[in-house]
């Protein structure tokens, strides 16, 4: 689930990695891991945490062989409902502009682009 442009050169995500990250993150909650399954087969995972009054989805991954079957929208909708129930005012997600598929899914669900944020990176191998 780590071959999308947003996750290039990053380790693969699985349920155990999501749990480990949430346990180490004071803003994370174990009940904010959404898992899509068909029987015992994992189809996708999404992870969200809280930032002040907002919720932030920082990972969505769907197996390549089930993409296009509405798994990602179902995961995102589930987390949006959790965030709303918890009183969050806004749900945020970041995507690379090269990840056209994720941008398309997010825009169809009602996420709007918010100009004014610039990501700066320091390259250690220069």
N, CA and C of each residue as an Amber inpcrd file, in Angstrom:
protein
   378
   0.8050000  -1.2000000   0.0000000   0.0000000   0.0000000   0.0000000
   0.8450000   1.2600000   0.0000000   2.1490000   1.1420000  -0.2280000
   3.0110000   2.3070000  -0.1400000   3.5980000   2.7190000  -1.4750000
   2.9220000   2.4220000  -2.5740000   3.5020000   2.7770000  -3.8630000
   2.9330000   4.0580000  -4.4490000   2.0350000   4.7460000  -3.7390000
   1.4840000   5.9920000  -4.2640000   2.5430000   7.0880000  -4.2190000
   2.4020000   8.1340000  -5.0220000   3.3990000   9.2050000  -5.0190000
   3.6130000   9.8360000  -3.6460000   2.5780000   9.8700000  -2.8020000
   2.7050000  10.4520000  -1.4650000   3.6130000   9.6350000  -0.5640000
   3.7880000   8.3580000  -0.8650000   4.5070000   7.4610000   0.0380000
   5.7920000   6.9080000  -0.5630000   6.2700000   7.5440000  -1.5990000
   7.4770000   7.0870000  -2.2690000   8.6370000   6.9950000  -1.2750000
   9.3720000   5.9090000  -1.3260000  10.5440000   5.6650000  -0.4800000
  10.2150000   5.5560000   1.0060000   8.9710000   5.2690000   1.3400000
   8.5860000   5.0870000   2.7370000   8.2610000   3.6140000   2.9690000
   8.3910000   3.1420000   4.2220000   8.0500000   1.7380000   4.4920000
   6.5620000   1.4820000   4.3060000   6.2390000   0.2400000   4.0490000
   4.8500000  -0.1520000   3.8520000   4.0660000  -0.0060000   5.1530000
   2.8120000   0.3890000   5.0330000   1.9310000   0.5310000   6.1950000
   1.1020000  -0.7340000   6.3380000   0.9110000  -1.1420000   7.5750000
  -0.0100000  -2.2190000   7.8790000  -0.6780000  -1.8750000   9.2040000
  -1.6010000  -2.6960000   9.6390000  -2.3640000  -2.4000000  10.8400000
  -1.4420000  -2.2480000  12.0560000  -0.4370000  -3.1030000  12.1600000
   0.4650000  -3.0340000  13.3200000   1.2750000  -1.7310000  13.3250000
   1.7320000  -1.2950000  12.1710000   2.4680000  -0.0300000  12.1050000
   1.5660000   1.1450000  12.4980000   0.3310000   1.1230000  12.0540000
  -0.6220000   2.1740000  12.4320000  -0.8100000   2.2040000  13.9400000
  -0.9870000   1.0490000  14.5430000  -1.1650000   1.0000000  16.0070000
   0.0630000   1.5270000  16.7260000   1.2460000   1.1290000  16.2790000
   2.4810000   1.5920000  16.9130000   2.5960000   3.1060000  16.8400000
   2.3200000   3.6850000  15.6960000   2.4070000   5.1310000  15.5310000
   1.3850000   5.8370000  16.4090000   0.1850000   5.3040000  16.4760000
  -0.8340000   5.9300000  17.3120000  -0.4770000   5.8710000  18.7930000
   0.1080000   4.7780000  19.2250000   0.4810000   4.6720000  20.6370000
   1.5760000   5.6680000  20.9910000   2.4380000   6.0010000  20.0380000
   3.5230000   6.9480000  20.2930000   3.0810000   8.3920000  20.1070000
   1.9240000   8.6210000  19.5080000   1.4510000   9.9660000  19.2030000
   0.3930000  10.3710000  20.2260000   0.6520000  11.4180000  21.0070000
  -0.3280000  11.8190000  22.0280000  -1.6410000  12.3120000  21.4280000
  -1.6560000  12.6620000  20.1510000  -2.8870000  13.1030000  19.4890000
  -3.6360000  11.9630000  18.8310000  -3.0440000  10.7940000  18.8160000
  -3.6510000   9.6630000  18.1370000  -4.6260000   8.9160000  19.0240000
  -5.5210000   8.2060000  18.3900000  -6.5030000   7.3980000  19.1070000
  -6.6630000   6.0790000  18.3730000  -6.6350000   5.0020000  19.1120000
  -6.7650000   3.6750000  18.4940000  -8.0960000   3.5210000  17.7640000
  -9.1450000   4.2140000  18.2370000 -10.4390000   4.0860000  17.5730000
 -10.5170000   4.9480000  16.3160000  -9.4300000   5.6270000  15.9830000
  -9.3800000   6.4120000  14.7590000  -8.5040000   5.7360000  13.7070000
  -8.4510000   4.4310000  13.7590000  -7.8710000   3.6170000  12.6920000
  -9.0550000   2.9380000  12.0150000  -9.2450000   3.2000000  10.7440000
 -10.3210000   2.5600000   9.9870000  -9.7090000   1.4560000   9.1290000
 -10.2940000   0.2830000   9.1890000  -9.7940000  -0.8720000   8.4470000
 -10.9210000  -1.4270000   7.5870000 -10.6420000  -1.6360000   6.3200000
 -11.6070000  -2.2650000   5.4210000 -11.1430000  -3.6980000   5.1640000
 -12.0540000  -4.6230000   5.3530000 -11.7460000  -6.0480000   5.1580000
 -12.8280000  -6.7170000   4.3220000 -12.4140000  -7.7460000   3.6450000
 -13.3480000  -8.6710000   3.0170000 -12.9920000 -10.0270000   3.6000000
 -13.8050000 -10.4810000   4.5310000 -13.4500000 -11.6780000   5.2870000
 -12.2240000 -11.3700000   6.1250000 -11.1860000 -12.1620000   5.9990000
  -9.9290000 -11.9160000   6.7150000  -8.9170000 -11.1400000   5.8830000
  -9.2900000 -10.7480000   4.6640000  -8.3670000 -10.0410000   3.7740000
  -8.4390000  -8.5360000   3.9990000  -7.2980000  -7.9500000   4.3010000
  -7.2010000  -6.5030000   4.4810000  -7.2680000  -5.8290000   3.1130000
  -8.2030000  -4.8850000   2.9660000  -8.3490000  -4.1530000   1.7120000
  -7.7400000  -2.7600000   1.7910000  -7.8530000  -2.1290000   2.9670000
  -7.3370000  -0.7770000   3.1090000  -7.3210000  -0.3310000   4.5560000
  -6.5410000   0.7200000   4.8090000  -6.4000000   1.2950000   6.1470000
  -6.3920000   2.8080000   6.0060000  -6.9930000   3.4880000   6.9750000
  -6.8860000   4.9500000   7.0730000  -6.6660000   5.2910000   8.5420000
  -5.8340000   6.2810000   8.7960000  -5.4850000   6.6740000  10.1580000
  -5.6770000   8.1720000  10.3160000  -6.2700000   8.5650000  11.4320000
  -6.5660000   9.9730000  11.6990000  -6.1210000  10.3050000  13.1190000
  -5.7290000  11.5520000  13.3500000  -5.4980000  12.0170000  14.7120000
  -6.0180000  13.4310000  14.8700000  -6.0330000  13.8940000  16.0860000
  -6.6170000  15.1990000  16.3900000  -5.5240000  16.2450000  16.5320000
  -5.7960000  17.4290000  15.9970000  -4.9350000  18.6010000  16.1470000
  -5.8310000  19.7440000  16.6240000  -5.7890000  20.0500000  17.9070000
  -6.6520000  21.0780000  18.5020000  -8.1120000  20.7280000  18.2350000
  -8.8520000  21.5950000  17.5480000 -10.2610000  21.3380000  17.2570000
 -10.4780000  20.6490000  15.9230000  -9.4110000  20.2750000  15.2590000
  -9.4930000  19.6660000  13.9410000  -9.0420000  18.2100000  13.9910000
  -9.4610000  17.4480000  13.0050000  -8.9700000  16.0900000  12.8090000
  -8.1230000  16.0890000  11.5400000  -7.0910000  15.2630000  11.5380000
  -6.1670000  15.2100000  10.4170000  -5.9810000  13.7520000   9.9920000
  -6.3070000  13.4590000   8.7530000  -6.0790000  12.1190000   8.2130000
  -4.6700000  12.0960000   7.6470000  -3.8130000  11.2660000   8.2420000
  -2.4370000  11.2680000   7.7610000  -2.0320000   9.9990000   7.0500000
  -2.9510000   9.0880000   6.8560000  -2.6340000   7.9510000   6.0010000
  -3.9130000   7.3290000   5.4760000  -3.9350000   7.0590000   4.1930000
  -4.9850000   6.2590000   3.5590000  -4.2690000   5.3350000   2.5840000
  -4.4980000   4.0620000   2.7170000  -3.8930000   3.1010000   1.7990000
  -4.8920000   2.0340000   1.4120000  -4.9600000   1.7360000   0.1380000
  -5.8610000   0.7110000  -0.3850000  -5.0470000  -0.2200000  -1.2770000
  -5.2660000  -1.5140000  -1.1210000  -4.5570000  -2.4800000  -1.9550000
  -4.7940000  -2.1800000  -3.4200000  -3.7540000  -2.2600000  -4.2370000
  -3.8980000  -1.9380000  -5.6620000  -4.9830000  -2.7360000  -6.3750000
  -5.1760000  -3.9840000  -6.0100000  -6.1510000  -4.8140000  -6.7310000
  -7.6070000  -4.5030000  -6.3870000  -7.8620000  -3.6450000  -5.3900000
  -9.2510000  -3.2820000  -5.0660000  -9.4990000  -1.7820000  -5.2240000
  -8.5340000  -1.0720000  -5.7850000  -8.7420000   0.3530000  -6.0270000
  -9.8450000   0.5320000  -7.0580000 -10.6000000   1.6100000  -6.9000000
 -11.7240000   1.8600000  -7.7790000 -13.0060000   1.1850000  -7.3170000
 -12.9580000   0.4890000  -6.1730000 -14.1290000  -0.2060000  -5.6430000
 -14.7010000   0.5190000  -4.4200000 -14.4150000   1.7980000  -4.2820000
 -14.9610000   2.6810000  -3.2410000 -14.4760000   2.3600000  -1.8250000
 -13.3230000   1.7100000  -1.7110000 -12.7640000   1.4170000  -0.3910000
 -12.2860000   2.6980000   0.2800000 -11.5030000   3.5110000  -0.4230000
 -10.9910000   4.7630000   0.1590000 -12.1300000   5.6980000   0.5670000
 -13.1410000   5.9360000  -0.2720000 -14.2440000   6.7900000   0.1650000
 -14.9510000   6.2570000   1.4190000 -15.0950000   4.9350000   1.5180000
 -15.7340000   4.3550000   2.7040000 -14.8890000   4.6020000   3.9560000
 -13.5770000   4.4300000   3.8370000 -12.6830000   4.6780000   4.9760000
 -12.7400000   6.1460000   5.4040000 -12.6660000   7.0400000   4.4260000
 -12.6820000   8.4710000   4.7280000 -14.0170000   8.9160000   5.3220000
 -15.1050000   8.3840000   4.8020000 -16.4250000   8.7220000   5.3370000
 -16.5630000   8.2440000   6.7780000 -16.0830000   7.0450000   7.0600000
 -16.1120000   6.5170000   8.4190000 -15.3480000   7.4430000   9.3710000
 -14.1410000   7.8510000   8.9770000 -13.3480000   8.7320000   9.8470000
 -13.9790000  10.1050000   9.9760000 -14.5890000  10.6100000   8.9140000
 -15.2740000  11.9060000   8.9950000 -16.4110000  11.8400000  10.0080000
 -17.1500000  10.7410000  10.0180000 -18.2290000  10.5720000  10.9910000
 -17.6800000  10.5130000  12.4130000 -16.5420000   9.8390000  12.6060000
 -15.9010000   9.7800000  13.9330000 -15.4770000  11.1730000  14.3860000
 -14.8650000  11.9260000  13.4890000 -14.3960000  13.2710000  13.8270000
 -15.5650000  14.1830000  14.1880000 -16.6380000  14.1100000  13.4170000
 -17.8280000  14.9180000  13.6820000 -18.4190000  14.5680000  15.0420000
 -18.5340000  13.2810000  15.3260000 -19.0860000  12.8370000  16.6030000
 -18.2360000  13.3000000  17.7840000 -16.9440000  13.4780000  17.5330000
 -16.0310000  13.9090000  18.5940000 -15.9470000  15.4280000  18.7000000
 -16.7090000  16.1500000  17.8930000 -16.7550000  17.6030000  17.9920000
 -15.6910000  18.3390000  17.1980000 -15.0070000  17.6590000  16.3050000
 -14.0060000  18.3370000  15.4770000 -14.7050000  19.2950000  14.5210000
 -14.0830000  20.4470000  14.3070000 -14.6710000  21.4640000  13.4300000
 -14.2530000  21.3140000  11.9780000 -13.1230000  20.6630000  11.7620000
 -12.5880000  20.5650000  10.4030000 -11.8370000  19.2410000  10.2610000
 -11.9130000  18.6610000   9.0870000 -11.1660000  17.4490000   8.7750000
 -10.1730000  17.8040000   7.6710000  -8.9030000  17.5220000   7.9150000
  -7.8490000  17.8930000   6.9700000  -7.1400000  16.6490000   6.4510000
  -6.6370000  16.7780000   5.2360000  -5.8270000  15.7290000   4.6220000
  -4.8710000  16.4060000   3.6520000  -3.6550000  15.9160000   3.5510000
  -2.6660000  16.4340000   2.6070000  -2.4140000  15.3920000   1.5290000
  -2.2260000  15.8770000   0.3160000  -1.8410000  15.0120000  -0.7910000
  -0.8140000  15.7280000  -1.6420000   0.0780000  14.9500000  -2.2180000
   0.9980000  15.5070000  -3.2010000   0.1800000  15.8340000  -4.4420000
   0.5610000  16.8940000  -5.1440000  -0.1910000  17.2530000  -6.3450000
  -0.0420000  16.2060000  -7.4470000   0.9490000  15.3340000  -7.3310000
   1.1310000  14.2710000  -8.3140000   0.2440000  13.0580000  -8.0390000
  -0.4010000  13.0010000  -6.8790000  -1.2560000  11.8670000  -6.5390000
  -2.6840000  12.1680000  -7.0040000  -2.8610000  12.0930000  -8.3010000
  -4.1180000  12.4810000  -8.9430000  -5.2890000  11.6350000  -8.4400000
  -5.0820000  10.3500000  -8.2400000  -6.1750000   9.4860000  -7.7950000
  -6.6730000   9.8980000  -6.4170000  -5.7670000  10.1630000  -5.4840000
  -6.1750000  10.5760000  -4.1340000  -6.8590000  11.9390000  -4.1650000
  -6.3390000  12.8570000  -4.9530000  -6.9750000  14.1710000  -5.0620000
  -8.3960000  14.0520000  -5.6050000  -8.5750000  13.1930000  -6.5830000
  -9.9020000  12.9930000  -7.1760000 -10.8780000  12.4290000  -6.1350000
 -10.4520000  11.4230000  -5.3720000 -11.3090000  10.8450000  -4.3240000
 -11.6500000  11.9050000  -3.2880000 -10.6560000  12.6290000  -2.8160000
 -10.8830000  13.6210000  -1.7760000 -11.8100000  14.7390000  -2.2440000
 -11.6330000  15.2000000  -3.4600000 -12.5020000  16.2640000  -3.9730000
 -13.9330000  15.7700000  -4.1490000 -14.1090000  14.5230000  -4.5790000
 -15.4630000  13.9590000  -4.7180000 -16.1730000  13.8790000  -3.3660000
 -15.4070000  13.6910000  -2.2970000 -15.9850000  13.6120000  -0.9540000
 -16.2430000  14.9950000  -0.3520000 -15.7920000  16.0450000  -1.0300000
 -16.0610000  17.3950000  -0.5380000 -14.8810000  18.1270000   0.0590000
 -13.7100000  17.5050000   0.0640000 -12.5210000  18.2230000   0.5260000
 -12.2080000  19.3200000  -0.4940000 -11.9150000  20.5070000  -0.0080000
 -11.5600000  21.6070000  -0.8910000 -10.0920000  21.9680000  -0.7200000
  -9.5030000  22.4260000  -1.7860000  -8.0970000  22.8460000  -1.7210000
  -7.9920000  24.1490000  -0.9500000  -6.9990000  24.2200000  -0.1000000
  -6.7850000  25.4000000   0.7350000  -5.4310000  25.9940000   0.3730000
  -5.4160000  27.0990000  -0.3680000  -4.1300000  27.7050000  -0.7270000
  -3.4800000  28.3570000   0.4920000  -2.1880000  28.5290000   0.3820000
  -1.4810000  29.2530000   1.4270000  -0.5550000  28.3970000   2.2680000
  -0.5430000  27.1020000   2.0660000   0.3580000  26.2350000   2.8120000
   1.5020000  25.8320000   1.8970000   2.6990000  25.9860000   2.3920000
   3.8800000  25.6070000   1.6200000   4.6600000  24.5880000   2.4400000
   4.9970000  23.4770000   1.8190000   5.8010000  22.4700000   2.4990000
   7.2660000  22.7320000   2.1710000   8.0700000  22.8280000   3.1920000
   9.5070000  23.0180000   3.0310000  10.2080000  21.7520000   3.4980000
  11.2250000  21.3490000   2.7720000  11.9600000  20.1350000   3.1330000
  13.4620000  20.4130000   3.1440000  14.1570000  19.7670000   4.0330000
  15.5990000  19.8360000   4.1090000  16.1300000  18.4930000   3.6310000
  16.9620000  18.4840000   2.6090000  17.5370000  17.2510000   2.0800000
  18.8770000  17.0030000   2.7460000  18.9960000  15.8640000   3.4170000
  20.2340000  15.5350000   4.1190000  21.3030000  14.9580000   3.1980000
  20.9280000  14.5790000   2.0150000  21.8970000  13.9590000   1.1210000
  22.4180000  14.9020000   0.0420000  22.4180000  16.1800000   0.2930000
  22.8760000  17.1090000  -0.7500000  24.3580000  17.3570000  -0.6960000
